[in-house]
Protein backbone atom coordinates (compact mmCIF):
# COMPACT_ATOMS: atom_id res chain seq x y z
CA UNK A 1 0.00 0.00 0.00
CA UNK A 2 1.85 3.07 -1.23
CA UNK A 3 1.13 6.75 -0.89
CA UNK A 4 2.36 9.07 -3.61
CA UNK A 5 5.26 11.42 -2.94
CA UNK A 6 2.97 14.40 -3.46
CA UNK A 7 0.41 13.12 -0.92
CA UNK A 8 3.13 12.37 1.59
CA UNK A 9 4.72 15.78 1.21
CA UNK A 10 1.36 17.54 1.45
CA UNK A 11 0.38 15.66 4.61
CA UNK A 12 3.70 16.35 6.35
CA UNK A 13 3.68 20.01 5.30
CA UNK A 14 0.11 20.48 6.52
CA UNK A 15 0.90 18.76 9.79
CA UNK A 16 3.99 20.92 10.30
CA UNK A 17 2.01 24.09 9.56
CA UNK A 18 -0.74 23.22 12.00
CA UNK A 19 1.65 22.43 14.82
CA UNK A 20 4.05 25.33 14.37
CA UNK A 21 1.33 27.98 14.22
CA UNK A 22 -0.31 26.97 17.48
CA UNK A 23 1.56 26.45 20.74
CA UNK A 24 0.53 23.28 22.53
CA UNK A 25 -0.30 25.14 25.73
CA UNK A 26 -2.50 27.62 23.86
CA UNK A 27 -4.29 24.65 22.34
CA UNK A 28 -4.94 23.23 25.77
CA UNK A 29 -6.36 26.48 27.07
CA UNK A 30 -8.39 27.43 24.02
CA UNK A 31 -9.49 24.22 22.34
CA UNK A 32 -9.16 21.07 24.42
CA UNK A 33 -12.27 20.24 26.43
CA UNK A 34 -11.72 19.65 30.13
CA UNK A 35 -10.41 16.14 30.59
CA UNK A 36 -10.88 13.60 33.35
CA UNK A 37 -8.74 14.53 36.31
CA UNK A 38 -8.08 18.08 35.11
CA UNK A 39 -7.30 20.55 37.87
CA UNK A 40 -8.80 23.55 36.09
CA UNK A 41 -11.57 25.38 37.88
CA UNK A 42 -14.01 24.73 35.06
CA UNK A 43 -13.66 20.98 35.51
CA UNK A 44 -14.63 21.28 39.15
CA UNK A 45 -18.02 22.75 38.35
CA UNK A 46 -20.88 20.59 37.12
CA UNK A 47 -21.23 20.80 33.32
CA UNK A 48 -24.39 22.32 31.84
CA UNK A 49 -27.38 19.97 31.51
CA UNK A 50 -26.71 19.42 27.80
CA UNK A 51 -23.11 18.39 28.51
CA UNK A 52 -23.56 15.88 31.30
CA UNK A 53 -21.85 12.52 30.88
CA UNK A 54 -23.84 10.16 28.71
CA UNK A 55 -25.57 7.12 30.21
CA UNK A 56 -23.39 4.03 30.29
CA UNK A 57 -24.29 0.51 29.20
CA UNK A 58 -23.60 -2.40 31.57
CA UNK A 59 -20.55 -3.24 29.43
CA UNK A 60 -19.09 0.18 30.19
CA UNK A 61 -19.62 1.70 26.75
CA UNK A 62 -21.37 5.09 26.61
CA UNK A 63 -24.67 5.25 24.82
CA UNK A 64 -25.21 7.73 22.00
CA UNK A 65 -24.59 11.28 23.20
CA UNK A 66 -27.23 13.95 22.93
CA UNK A 67 -25.31 15.78 20.17
CA UNK A 68 -25.38 12.75 17.84
CA UNK A 69 -22.15 10.93 18.73
CA UNK A 70 -22.77 7.22 18.23
CA UNK A 71 -20.88 3.96 18.62
CA UNK A 72 -20.67 3.56 14.85
CA UNK A 73 -20.64 5.95 11.92
CA UNK A 74 -23.36 5.15 9.39
CA UNK A 75 -23.93 2.01 11.42
CA UNK A 76 -20.69 0.56 10.04
CA UNK A 77 -17.43 2.35 10.86
CA UNK A 78 -16.24 2.00 14.47
CA UNK A 79 -16.61 5.13 16.59
CA UNK A 80 -16.16 3.66 20.06
CA UNK A 81 -13.57 6.13 21.41
CA UNK A 82 -15.29 9.36 20.36
CA UNK A 83 -16.51 11.49 23.26
CA UNK A 84 -18.84 14.46 22.85
CA UNK A 85 -17.63 17.93 23.74
CA UNK A 86 -18.17 18.73 27.41
CA UNK A 87 -18.58 15.12 28.52
CA UNK A 88 -16.64 14.24 31.67
CA UNK A 89 -15.54 10.64 32.07
CA UNK A 90 -13.34 8.85 34.62
CA UNK A 91 -9.69 8.30 33.67
CA UNK A 92 -9.01 5.20 31.61
CA UNK A 93 -7.49 2.16 33.26
CA UNK A 94 -5.01 -0.17 31.59
CA UNK A 95 -7.87 -2.62 31.13
CA UNK A 96 -9.99 0.08 29.47
CA UNK A 97 -7.23 0.79 26.94
CA UNK A 98 -6.79 -2.89 26.16
CA UNK A 99 -10.55 -3.35 25.70
CA UNK A 100 -10.76 -0.30 23.40
CA UNK A 101 -7.90 -1.54 21.23
CA UNK A 102 -9.46 -4.99 21.09
CA UNK A 103 -12.89 -3.63 20.19
CA UNK A 104 -11.45 -1.49 17.39
CA UNK A 105 -9.55 -4.54 16.09
CA UNK A 106 -12.02 -7.40 16.54
CA UNK A 107 -15.42 -5.79 15.94
CA UNK A 108 -17.08 -6.90 12.70
CA UNK A 109 -16.77 -3.36 11.38
CA UNK A 110 -12.97 -3.54 11.56
CA UNK A 111 -12.82 -5.38 8.22
CA UNK A 112 -14.15 -2.51 6.12
CA UNK A 113 -11.07 -0.26 6.08
CA UNK A 114 -8.62 -3.11 5.30
CA UNK A 115 -10.99 -4.36 2.59
CA UNK A 116 -11.07 -0.92 0.99
CA UNK A 117 -7.30 -0.44 1.24
CA UNK A 118 -6.70 -3.90 -0.23
CA UNK A 119 -8.98 -3.06 -3.14
CA UNK A 120 -7.14 0.19 -3.83
CA UNK A 121 -3.76 -1.54 -3.64
CA UNK A 122 -4.91 -4.29 -5.98
CA UNK A 123 -6.32 -1.78 -8.43
CA UNK A 124 -3.09 0.23 -8.51
CA UNK A 125 -0.85 -2.88 -8.44
CA UNK A 126 1.10 -1.23 -5.65
CA UNK A 127 3.07 -4.42 -4.84
CA UNK A 128 3.54 -6.37 -8.08
CA UNK A 129 4.83 -9.43 -6.20
CA UNK A 130 1.30 -10.04 -4.86
CA UNK A 131 -0.15 -10.58 -8.31
CA UNK A 132 -3.72 -9.89 -9.40
CA UNK A 133 -7.18 -11.41 -9.12
CA UNK A 134 -8.66 -13.04 -6.03
CA UNK A 135 -5.32 -14.45 -4.88
CA UNK A 136 -3.67 -11.06 -5.12
CA UNK A 137 -6.53 -9.41 -3.25
CA UNK A 138 -6.23 -11.99 -0.49
CA UNK A 139 -2.53 -11.22 -0.09
CA UNK A 140 -3.27 -7.52 0.24
CA UNK A 141 -6.24 -8.08 2.53
CA UNK A 142 -4.65 -10.15 5.27
CA UNK A 143 -1.68 -7.81 5.44
CA UNK A 144 -3.92 -4.74 5.59
CA UNK A 145 -5.92 -6.37 8.39
CA UNK A 146 -2.71 -7.27 10.25
CA UNK A 147 -1.42 -3.69 9.77
CA UNK A 148 -4.60 -2.29 11.29
CA UNK A 149 -4.64 -4.68 14.24
CA UNK A 150 -0.99 -4.13 15.13
CA UNK A 151 -1.40 -0.36 14.85
CA UNK A 152 -4.52 -0.39 17.01
CA UNK A 153 -2.73 -2.16 19.85
CA UNK A 154 0.41 -0.02 19.57
CA UNK A 155 -1.47 3.30 19.24
CA UNK A 156 -4.33 2.61 21.67
CA UNK A 157 -2.76 0.30 24.23
CA UNK A 158 1.00 -0.34 24.41
CA UNK A 159 2.42 3.17 24.01
CA UNK A 160 -0.45 4.99 25.78
CA UNK A 161 -0.04 2.73 28.82
CA UNK A 162 3.68 3.48 28.92
CA UNK A 163 3.15 7.21 28.31
CA UNK A 164 0.01 7.50 30.48
CA UNK A 165 -2.21 8.87 27.71
CA UNK A 166 -5.99 9.07 27.36
CA UNK A 167 -6.77 7.38 24.05
CA UNK A 168 -10.27 8.81 23.62
CA UNK A 169 -11.03 11.54 21.10
CA UNK A 170 -12.80 14.48 22.75
CA UNK A 171 -14.59 16.45 20.05
CA UNK A 172 -14.36 20.23 19.96
CA UNK A 173 -17.98 20.49 18.82
CA UNK A 174 -18.04 24.22 18.06
CA UNK A 175 -16.46 26.77 15.76
CA UNK A 176 -16.02 26.91 12.00
CA UNK A 177 -14.97 24.16 9.63
CA UNK A 178 -11.29 25.14 9.52
CA UNK A 179 -11.01 25.47 13.29
CA UNK A 180 -12.58 22.08 13.94
CA UNK A 181 -10.60 20.41 11.15
CA UNK A 182 -7.39 21.90 12.52
CA UNK A 183 -8.30 20.67 16.00
CA UNK A 184 -8.84 17.15 14.66
CA UNK A 185 -5.54 17.18 12.76
CA UNK A 186 -3.62 18.45 15.78
CA UNK A 187 -4.85 15.46 17.74
CA UNK A 188 -2.31 13.39 15.82
CA UNK A 189 0.41 15.22 17.76
CA UNK A 190 -1.35 16.58 20.85
CA UNK A 191 -3.56 14.65 23.24
CA UNK A 192 -4.49 14.45 26.92
CA UNK A 193 -2.72 12.51 29.61
CA UNK A 194 -4.48 10.28 32.11
CA UNK A 195 -4.28 13.17 34.57
CA UNK A 196 -5.95 15.56 32.13
CA UNK A 197 -2.89 17.53 31.07
CA UNK A 198 -1.92 18.34 27.50
CA UNK A 199 0.83 16.04 26.26
CA UNK A 200 2.62 14.86 23.12
CA UNK A 201 0.61 12.13 21.42
CA UNK A 202 3.32 9.48 21.62
CA UNK A 203 0.70 6.78 21.26
CA UNK A 204 -0.18 8.05 17.80
CA UNK A 205 3.25 9.07 16.50
CA UNK A 206 5.51 6.49 18.16
CA UNK A 207 2.87 3.76 18.10
CA UNK A 208 2.22 4.23 14.37
CA UNK A 209 5.95 4.20 13.69
CA UNK A 210 6.40 0.99 15.67
CA UNK A 211 3.51 -0.66 13.83
CA UNK A 212 4.95 0.42 10.48
CA UNK A 213 8.29 -1.12 11.40
CA UNK A 214 6.74 -4.39 12.54
CA UNK A 215 4.68 -4.71 9.37
CA UNK A 216 7.85 -4.85 7.29
CA UNK A 217 8.39 -8.38 8.59
CA UNK A 218 5.53 -9.81 6.50
CA UNK A 219 5.93 -7.70 3.35
CA UNK A 220 8.29 -8.54 0.46
CA UNK A 221 11.89 -7.34 0.74
CA UNK A 222 11.14 -4.54 -1.74
CA UNK A 223 8.81 -3.04 0.88
CA UNK A 224 11.38 -3.02 3.71
CA UNK A 225 13.26 0.09 2.68
CA UNK A 226 13.37 3.29 4.70
CA UNK A 227 11.24 4.98 2.05
CA UNK A 228 8.55 2.31 2.29
CA UNK A 229 8.63 2.52 6.07
CA UNK A 230 8.08 6.27 5.84
CA UNK A 231 5.19 5.80 3.44
CA UNK A 232 3.47 3.28 5.71
CA UNK A 233 4.00 5.57 8.71
CA UNK A 234 2.58 8.59 6.87
CA UNK A 235 -0.34 6.48 5.64
CA UNK A 236 -1.13 5.36 9.19
CA UNK A 237 -1.01 8.94 10.48
CA UNK A 238 -3.06 10.21 7.55
CA UNK A 239 -5.79 7.61 8.01
CA UNK A 240 -5.96 8.34 11.73
CA UNK A 241 -6.08 12.10 11.12
CA UNK A 242 -8.95 11.59 8.68
CA UNK A 243 -10.74 9.42 11.24
CA UNK A 244 -10.42 12.17 13.86
CA UNK A 245 -11.94 14.69 11.44
CA UNK A 246 -14.77 12.27 10.66
CA UNK A 247 -15.47 11.79 14.37
CA UNK A 248 -15.42 15.55 14.86
CA UNK A 249 -18.10 16.21 12.24
CA UNK A 250 -20.11 12.98 12.47
CA UNK A 251 -22.59 14.41 15.02
CA UNK A 252 -23.35 17.28 12.61
CA UNK A 253 -23.69 14.92 9.65
CA UNK A 254 -25.86 12.56 11.65
CA UNK A 255 -28.14 15.40 12.72
CA UNK A 256 -28.36 16.98 9.25
CA UNK A 257 -28.94 13.79 7.24
CA UNK A 258 -30.54 11.40 9.70
CA UNK A 259 -31.96 13.70 12.39
CA UNK A 260 -29.78 11.89 14.92
CA UNK A 261 -31.39 8.52 14.22
CA UNK A 262 -28.16 6.70 13.35
CA UNK A 263 -26.89 4.64 16.30
C-alpha positions in Angstrom: 0.0 0.0 0.0 1.9 3.1 -1.2 1.1 6.8 -0.9 2.4 9.1 -3.6 5.3 11.4 -2.9 3.0 14.4 -3.5 0.4 13.1 -0.9 3.1 12.4 1.6 4.7 15.8 1.2 1.4 17.5 1.5 0.4 15.7 4.6 3.7 16.4 6.3 3.7 20.0 5.3 0.1 20.5 6.5 0.9 18.8 9.8 4.0 20.9 10.3 2.0 24.1 9.6 -0.7 23.2 12.0 1.6 22.4 14.8 4.0 25.3 14.4 1.3 28.0 14.2 -0.3 27.0 17.5 1.6 26.4 20.7 0.5 23.3 22.5 -0.3 25.1 25.7 -2.5 27.6 23.9 -4.3 24.7 22.3 -4.9 23.2 25.8 -6.4 26.5 27.1 -8.4 27.4 24.0 -9.5 24.2 22.3 -9.2 21.1 24.4 -12.3 20.2 26.4 -11.7 19.7 30.1 -10.4 16.1 30.6 -10.9 13.6 33.3 -8.7 14.5 36.3 -8.1 18.1 35.1 -7.3 20.6 37.9 -8.8 23.6 36.1 -11.6 25.4 37.9 -14.0 24.7 35.1 -13.7 21.0 35.5 -14.6 21.3 39.2 -18.0 22.8 38.4 -20.9 20.6 37.1 -21.2 20.8 33.3 -24.4 22.3 31.8 -27.4 20.0 31.5 -26.7 19.4 27.8 -23.1 18.4 28.5 -23.6 15.9 31.3 -21.9 12.5 30.9 -23.8 10.2 28.7 -25.6 7.1 30.2 -23.4 4.0 30.3 -24.3 0.5 29.2 -23.6 -2.4 31.6 -20.5 -3.2 29.4 -19.1 0.2 30.2 -19.6 1.7 26.7 -21.4 5.1 26.6 -24.7 5.3 24.8 -25.2 7.7 22.0 -24.6 11.3 23.2 -27.2 14.0 22.9 -25.3 15.8 20.2 -25.4 12.7 17.8 -22.2 10.9 18.7 -22.8 7.2 18.2 -20.9 4.0 18.6 -20.7 3.6 14.9 -20.6 6.0 11.9 -23.4 5.1 9.4 -23.9 2.0 11.4 -20.7 0.6 10.0 -17.4 2.3 10.9 -16.2 2.0 14.5 -16.6 5.1 16.6 -16.2 3.7 20.1 -13.6 6.1 21.4 -15.3 9.4 20.4 -16.5 11.5 23.3 -18.8 14.5 22.8 -17.6 17.9 23.7 -18.2 18.7 27.4 -18.6 15.1 28.5 -16.6 14.2 31.7 -15.5 10.6 32.1 -13.3 8.8 34.6 -9.7 8.3 33.7 -9.0 5.2 31.6 -7.5 2.2 33.3 -5.0 -0.2 31.6 -7.9 -2.6 31.1 -10.0 0.1 29.5 -7.2 0.8 26.9 -6.8 -2.9 26.2 -10.6 -3.4 25.7 -10.8 -0.3 23.4 -7.9 -1.5 21.2 -9.5 -5.0 21.1 -12.9 -3.6 20.2 -11.4 -1.5 17.4 -9.6 -4.5 16.1 -12.0 -7.4 16.5 -15.4 -5.8 15.9 -17.1 -6.9 12.7 -16.8 -3.4 11.4 -13.0 -3.5 11.6 -12.8 -5.4 8.2 -14.2 -2.5 6.1 -11.1 -0.3 6.1 -8.6 -3.1 5.3 -11.0 -4.4 2.6 -11.1 -0.9 1.0 -7.3 -0.4 1.2 -6.7 -3.9 -0.2 -9.0 -3.1 -3.1 -7.1 0.2 -3.8 -3.8 -1.5 -3.6 -4.9 -4.3 -6.0 -6.3 -1.8 -8.4 -3.1 0.2 -8.5 -0.8 -2.9 -8.4 1.1 -1.2 -5.6 3.1 -4.4 -4.8 3.5 -6.4 -8.1 4.8 -9.4 -6.2 1.3 -10.0 -4.9 -0.2 -10.6 -8.3 -3.7 -9.9 -9.4 -7.2 -11.4 -9.1 -8.7 -13.0 -6.0 -5.3 -14.5 -4.9 -3.7 -11.1 -5.1 -6.5 -9.4 -3.3 -6.2 -12.0 -0.5 -2.5 -11.2 -0.1 -3.3 -7.5 0.2 -6.2 -8.1 2.5 -4.6 -10.2 5.3 -1.7 -7.8 5.4 -3.9 -4.7 5.6 -5.9 -6.4 8.4 -2.7 -7.3 10.2 -1.4 -3.7 9.8 -4.6 -2.3 11.3 -4.6 -4.7 14.2 -1.0 -4.1 15.1 -1.4 -0.4 14.8 -4.5 -0.4 17.0 -2.7 -2.2 19.8 0.4 0.0 19.6 -1.5 3.3 19.2 -4.3 2.6 21.7 -2.8 0.3 24.2 1.0 -0.3 24.4 2.4 3.2 24.0 -0.5 5.0 25.8 0.0 2.7 28.8 3.7 3.5 28.9 3.2 7.2 28.3 0.0 7.5 30.5 -2.2 8.9 27.7 -6.0 9.1 27.4 -6.8 7.4 24.0 -10.3 8.8 23.6 -11.0 11.5 21.1 -12.8 14.5 22.8 -14.6 16.5 20.1 -14.4 20.2 20.0 -18.0 20.5 18.8 -18.0 24.2 18.1 -16.5 26.8 15.8 -16.0 26.9 12.0 -15.0 24.2 9.6 -11.3 25.1 9.5 -11.0 25.5 13.3 -12.6 22.1 13.9 -10.6 20.4 11.1 -7.4 21.9 12.5 -8.3 20.7 16.0 -8.8 17.1 14.7 -5.5 17.2 12.8 -3.6 18.5 15.8 -4.8 15.5 17.7 -2.3 13.4 15.8 0.4 15.2 17.8 -1.3 16.6 20.9 -3.6 14.6 23.2 -4.5 14.4 26.9 -2.7 12.5 29.6 -4.5 10.3 32.1 -4.3 13.2 34.6 -6.0 15.6 32.1 -2.9 17.5 31.1 -1.9 18.3 27.5 0.8 16.0 26.3 2.6 14.9 23.1 0.6 12.1 21.4 3.3 9.5 21.6 0.7 6.8 21.3 -0.2 8.1 17.8 3.2 9.1 16.5 5.5 6.5 18.2 2.9 3.8 18.1 2.2 4.2 14.4 5.9 4.2 13.7 6.4 1.0 15.7 3.5 -0.7 13.8 5.0 0.4 10.5 8.3 -1.1 11.4 6.7 -4.4 12.5 4.7 -4.7 9.4 7.8 -4.9 7.3 8.4 -8.4 8.6 5.5 -9.8 6.5 5.9 -7.7 3.4 8.3 -8.5 0.5 11.9 -7.3 0.7 11.1 -4.5 -1.7 8.8 -3.0 0.9 11.4 -3.0 3.7 13.3 0.1 2.7 13.4 3.3 4.7 11.2 5.0 2.1 8.5 2.3 2.3 8.6 2.5 6.1 8.1 6.3 5.8 5.2 5.8 3.4 3.5 3.3 5.7 4.0 5.6 8.7 2.6 8.6 6.9 -0.3 6.5 5.6 -1.1 5.4 9.2 -1.0 8.9 10.5 -3.1 10.2 7.5 -5.8 7.6 8.0 -6.0 8.3 11.7 -6.1 12.1 11.1 -8.9 11.6 8.7 -10.7 9.4 11.2 -10.4 12.2 13.9 -11.9 14.7 11.4 -14.8 12.3 10.7 -15.5 11.8 14.4 -15.4 15.6 14.9 -18.1 16.2 12.2 -20.1 13.0 12.5 -22.6 14.4 15.0 -23.3 17.3 12.6 -23.7 14.9 9.6 -25.9 12.6 11.6 -28.1 15.4 12.7 -28.4 17.0 9.2 -28.9 13.8 7.2 -30.5 11.4 9.7 -32.0 13.7 12.4 -29.8 11.9 14.9 -31.4 8.5 14.2 -28.2 6.7 13.4 -26.9 4.6 16.3 
